[in-house]
Structures are given as structure tokens and as C-alpha cells.
């Protein structure tokens, strides 16, 4: 699975993207975020407040309960503002 990080999430995680092998018990975005938090302090800090995170699954906006699977592309980013 390819995970893309944008804006302050990218800064906190320390990478713009990574490829991970998804644990079998992770089946939705919320489960992915919970799993990412276990990967170390920088992930725990980055995903502390999930209300400040938006997600896209395969380039489509999605909710935290959206199903995910191996091979998906997940983008994680803060809310966007217009200007």
C-alpha cells in the first residue's frame, strides 16, 4: 500500500510517501491510522487528532470508515482552505 503525506503531516512523519505492507486486521482508514500510531512517536504525534486529518483513497475523498486493501493509494492531509 502506498501512503502519501501532505503539509504538516509530511513534516511530522518525516516523509512525503512510503510503501507499507498492511497488517491483515487493518481493513479501513481508521484502522490504518491506529496502526500508523504504533510505528513510533512521530506517527503518534502526527495522528493524535484525527479530526484534523482528511483522507483520499485511490484519489477519491473518503471517510475514516472507508474500506482499504493492499494495493490502494492512501493520501492523508489536513483540511484545505480556499483562497
Steps between C-alpha positions, in 0.01 A plus 500: 500500500626845413441773757543868411542768768438869436563834678568473875440124497794470262714710732408303812537157342821603324408365157277592210412142421570144593401151397387269779379144534158528657426271798215260423280641777510855356196537275409871507661843524443528875676166550787620283541815707488299823770270361712793383493644853674183624795559267666754728478839670501706180199306367324517835543879503396541136177305548410613852192697383322312223239776472775712340576239231335448164549196282476387141495136395615449142462875438139513625410684822402250767396471864689324777271197465586458129618151410862461388698215349851409399594692187295809587646850507411690816557875526492663843482878530363784717178678405545731203399861487415706196661821405 
